[in-house]
Structure formats: structure tokens, C-alpha cells
Amino acid sequence: MKLVCSLLGNLVILIPYSKNHVLKYHEWMQDPYLLESTNSEKVSTLEQQYKIQKQWESDQLKGAFIIMEKRPTEGDKSDVKEGKTKKTSVVKTELCFSSSSPSSTRTYPTNEEGRMAGDVNFFLSPHFRETREVELSIMIAEKACRGKGLATETIHLIIEFCQKKYGAWRFIAKISEKNAPSLGLFKKLGFRHESFDSIHKHHVFSLETQGAVESRKLFQKFEDLRGEFFDLLEDGIMKNRLRLETFPLPMKPTVLVSSSDVKEMREACEKKLSSKRAAARDNLANSISKTSDRLRKAKECGDSASERRFSQFLRRLGKRAANNDKKWDDETRRVGEALSKFAKMFCTITSTA
């Protein structure tokens, strides 16, 4: 996807992967060790690498940052020695999520002055709205940049970014069995080993953020209650608001509505159920009429077998007709209770929604 933010840490700046980085990235990906460690296939030509970079920008389910190792200016080095910090802003970005450490407020150049150390990628699950799952992969390509804590800070930053921008609560990493540094990294960061893929020869690690379990239960309850009445509503602004499709997805599902919105939803449900009740009544009446005609003809023809069959069917239709109103009364009551519970649990009533 087209990323419009840089992420600022103490040791690294994460910059959206662009065509300016392709040449260096292509050099990295000629290294057999990096290809094996990342389970990547070698891209033969630079032209192909540029095409792949464009594909990354257009794919709405994945994103890539280049990891830049920071190079403090002389002023920064003096401030660090004296224990001072400076305020900073990241130029040419629309968003910036920074680490909470005070040292993250030191001033660093924003013209990519520093060393390209590697890259970090994230992949939103195709069913992200249900799973909130993001797959992460990281590569510290420059040997001189390894063992400095860059990867650890990068993973912290990318997790924070995915939480704030998308509402992610579950992260996974698929790591080659031969990539010992990455296996150690994700274990150290608290990722739990889930499985081993014997076909692709990689381990799967996962991490669920704090509150993820409770949040998942709330969203399941939200989906269950909403499902009781959602299809009864007419398409429109209110129905779109109930979908909760805007990023970032919240940890707790909350819909802003006015008291009149709740009343209108209830009336819309009752109207639709009333229409369904009438349609069911008409269908039953039509079936009874047709069956009665067939029964009469069977009697006239002296077809005793058909007469018995139509008589039995007519009795069943009569019972269904007698229970029809009770069935729809129960359905209307059930939908009303679900809507009331939904409004109480997940709706914030405002004067104007």
C-alpha cells in the first residue's frame, strides 16, 4: 500500500519503501544468505525489482518500510552527553508514530541521511476485519548494522503502527528454520511458537496484544446481536455506520447514534417484520386455496389416495396458519430485545450522531 508516514525510534527511522531504495534493495537480494534466511526467490533484473516495488504500493493488504540506522548530528551527540533532548517533527509525512522513550524526541535529519540497514514488511490478513491479524517480516541486510538492537526497536515500532493505524491485535511471523537470529528475536519479543510448516520449512510465531481476547469476545457479541436485525434495515448511512469499516478498527465496538436513530432502527425493523408477516400469511392462504382445489378435484374423481394426501397436507397448512401470528410475534419480540441489548452495550447516544 502507499504509505505516507515515517516511524521514528531511538535507533532507527522507518521510511516507506520507494523507488529510491530499489537499487540498494536489489543488491541485498542477490546475497544467497539473505535469500535463504528470508525464504525469498532471487529477482534477476533491476527492472523486475522496480515492478515489484510498484506492486507493493498498489496492494492494499501489505506495506514495506526501509530501516534506516540513525546517524546523530554533532548537536545530537552533545545533547546525549549532557542528558538533554530536543523536540522534533518528521518532515514530509502525514503521520508519525514515535516510541515513548524521551530519546525519541531528539532531532534527526529528515532527508534520509543515515544508513539503509534493511527492511520490515507487514501483511494484513485477507480477513483482517474478523481476525485483526498482521504478518510481520524483517531483514537487517547490512552486516555492520546487526546486533545493535535495530530489529528489536523496528518490531516494536511496526506493531505500534499497525495497532494505531489499523486496530490490529494479533501478529504472526513465519521464520525459516535456518534463520537463527530471527527465531531468537521473536522469542525475545514474547512471540509464542505455534507450529512448524514442514513443507516450507518455517516456524510460525504469534503474539496477541493486551486486551485482544476480551476485545475479540466483544466483537463476536457485537456481530451476533447486530446480525439479529441488520438485514432488516434499509441501505443507507445508518447501516453503513453499523458496519464499523473505518480504520483504525477499535478495541471495543462503539457506534455513535442519536436517540432518534435507535427509534428509527426499531421502527424500520418492525415495518420489515410486519411486511414479512403479511407475505407469509398470503403465501399460506394461497397454498391453502390451491390445496383445497386439488382436494375437491380428487373427491370429484374418486381418487381416494390423492384425497388422503391433500387432506393431510391441508391440516398441516391449517396448523401453520394458526401458528403464523405467534411465530412472527416471537420474532418481533426477539429482534426488539436484541436491538435494545445492542444499543445498551455498543451504542453511545449523542444529541446528534
N, C-alpha and C positions, 0 to 999 in steps of 0.2 A: 504494500500500500504506500501511497505517497505520504511520508512522514514530514511534519512541519515543526519539529521541536528537537532541541539538543538536550541531553540529560547531563547535569553537572554533578560530579562527585569530588572526592578529595584527591584521588589519584588519576581519574580518567574524565574525559568528556566523550559522551556517546553522540556521534553525529550521523544523521540519516545517510545511508549508503547512496551515493550518487555516481554519475558517470565520471566525476573527477577522481574517484577511488578505484575505478575498474582496472587500470593498468597495474597498479600495485597488487590488487587482489588477484589478478591473473597470474602474476609472478608467484604469489604464495601458492596458488593451487596447481603449480607444476611440481611441487615438492611431494615425493612419494609418501613421506612420513605424515604430512598433513592430510593427504588424501585418504590414507589408511585410518588415521585417527578419527577423522570426521565421517567416515563411510561415504566419501564423495567420489563422483566419477570425474575423470580428467576432462576439461574442456580444451579442445585442441587449439582453437584460434581465438585471438583477441576480439574479433568481430562477433563471434558467438557469445563471448562473455558480456559484451555490451548489450546484446539482445536479451540475455538472461537478466541483466540489471533492469532493463525496461519492463520485463515481465514482472519482476518483483514490485515495481512501482504500481503496476496496474492491478495486481492481485490484492483484493480487499481482505484476504484472510491471513496475510503474512507481512512482516516488516523486517528490516535489517538496519542495524546501526554499525558504523565503524567505531572501533575502540581506539581513542587517541590517548596516549600516555601524556599526562600534563608535563609541561616544562615551565616551572615558575619563572617569572621575570626577576630581575635583580631586586626590585622593590618587594616582591613576594618573599624572597629568601630572607631579607632583612626583617620583615614583619614576623615571619615564623620564628626567627631567633629571639625577637623581642616579645613574642607572645601576642602580637596584635593581629587583628583581622580587618578586612575591608569589605564593604558592601559591593555587590556586583550584579550585573544583569547580563543575560546572554543575548547578544545582538543577533538580528536576522532570524528570530524564532517567534512563533506564536504561543508556544507553551514551553515551560521549563520546570521540570520536577527535580529538586535537588535533595541531596542527603541531609539529614538533620544535624550532622556534626557541624560545629562552628567553623571548622576549617573549610567547609564547602562554600563559605562566603568570600573567600579570597579572590582577588581579581586575577583572571587569566585571560590571555588573548582570545579573541573570538574569530580570528582569521585562520583557524586550523593550524596555528603554529604549535608544533609538537610532533610526536612520532606516531605513525599508524602502527598500532600494536596487533590488531586482529579485528574480529567482528563478532557480533552477537545477533542471533535471529530469533524471532518469535512467530508462532503459527497458531492462529485462533482455530479452535475446533470447528468443523463444518456445522456442528450443532451447538455453537457456543452459548446461545441464549438458554439452553437447557443444562449444559454441562459446566459452563464458565471455565472451560479448560483451555490452557495455553501450553504449547510445547516450546521448550527453550533449547537452543544450541549455542555453543560458544567456542571460539577458537582464538587462542593467543598465538599468532603466527610468528611473530618476531622472537627469536630465542632470547635476545637481550632483555625482553620485557616479561619473561616468565619468572615465576617465583617471587613476584613483588606485591601480590595481593590485588592485581588489576582485575583478574577474573572474579574474585570474591565480591569486590565492590560492584563490578558490572552486573552480576546476577542480582544483587540487592536492588540496584537502580532499575533494572528492567522489570523485576517483579513489582516494585512500587509503581512504575509507569503503567503496567498492564492493569493493576488494581484501580488506579485513579482514572485512567482513560477509558477502560472497557468494563470495569467491575469484575475482573477475573478473581476466582477464589481457589482454583486448582491448577497446579503447574506440574508438567511432566518433562522428563529428559530421557532421550534414548541414546545410550553411550556404548560405543564399541568396546568389546571385551578387552581389546588391546590398548585402550586409552586410559591407562592407569591414572594420569593426572586429573582427568575429568571425573573419573569414578571417585577419587579421593575428594575432589572439590564438592561434588553434590552431596556426598555423605556428610562432609563437614558442615554444609549449609542446612542440614536437617532433612534432606530428602530421604524418603523411605524406599527401600528396594521392593519393587512389586513383582517383577518377573524377568525371565531371560528368554529372548527370542532366538531359538536355536537355528532358525533359517537365516536370519540377517545377522546373527552373532552380535546382538547388542542387549544390554541390560536396560530395563525400564525403571526409572526412579520417579517418585511423586511427592508433592508437598501440597498440603491443604492449608490455606491461610486461617488465621484465628477467626472463629465465628462462622466458618464455612458450613459446618454440619448443621448448626441451628438455622443458618440462612437458607440452606437447601430445603429444610423441613418447612420453613415459612413459605418459600416459593411453591412447594408442592401443594400446600394448603391453599395458597392463592390460586393456583391453576385449577384445583379441584372445585373450589367454590365458584370461581368465575365461569367454569365450564357448565355450571347448572343453569346459567341464564344468558351467557354471552351470545349464543346463536339466535336468541330471541330478540336481540337489539337490532335496530336498523343500522346500516353502514353510515358512518359519519364521524364527527370529531370525538364524541364521547366513546365510541367503540375503539377508535384509534388510541385514545388515551389509556384505555384499559389494557392495551397490548404491551405496554412498557417496553418499547423497542428502541428508545433513545439511549445512546451511550453517554456516560457510563451507566451500566445497569446497577441498581442499588443493592446493598446487602439485605435490606428489608424492603419488600414491595410496598410502595405507597402511591396512592392516586389522589391528586388534588381535585376535589369536586365541591360544588355548592349544594346546599340542601335541596334546591330545586332540581339539580342534576339527579340526585338519588330518587326524588319523587317521579321525575320523567322516566328514569330507567324502570321503576316499578310499574308505572302505567303502561310503558311500552311492552313489558313482559306480559302483563295481564291482557293487553289487547291481542298480542300474538297468540297467547294460550286460548283466549276466547275464540279466535278465528280457527285455531286447530280443533277446538271442541266442536264447533259448528260443522267443520268439514268432516270430522269423524262421525257426527250424528247423521249428516247427509249420506255418507258412504254406507252406513249401516241401514238407513232407510231404503236406499237404492238396492242393497243386497237382499233385504227382506222382501221388497217388492218383486224382484226378479225370481227369487226362490219360491215365493207364493205362486207366481205364474207357472213355474215349472211343476210345482206340486199339483196345481189344478189340472194341467195338461196330462200329467201322469195318471191322475184319477180318471180323467176322461178316456184315456187309452187303456185303462185297466192294467197298467204296468205297476204291479204291487212292489217290486224290488225298488224301482225308482221312487215310488211313493214313500216307502220307508226311509230311503236315503234322504230325500228332500225334507221329510218331516223332522228327522233328527237334526239336519243342518239348520232348519228354521227355528227349532228350540234353542240351539246354541246361539244363533243370532239374537234371539229374544233375550237371552241371559246377558249377552254382551251389551245390548241396548239398555237393559236395566242398570247395568253397572257403569255405563259410559259416563254419566254425570259425576258419579262418585270418583271414578278414575281421574277425571280432569279437575275435580275439586282438590283431590290429594296432590296432583301435580302442581296446581296453582299455589297451594299451601307450601309445598316443598321448595319451589322456586323462590317464593317470598321469604321463607326462612333463610335460605342460602344467601339471598341478596342482603338481608338485614345483617347476617353474620359477616359477610364480605365487607359491608360498609363500616361495621364496627371495628373489624380487625385491620383493614387495609386502606380505608379512605380517610383523608384529612379534610374536614368540612371547612370551607372558606366562604367568605361573603360573595366572592366572585372567583370561580375556578379558572 
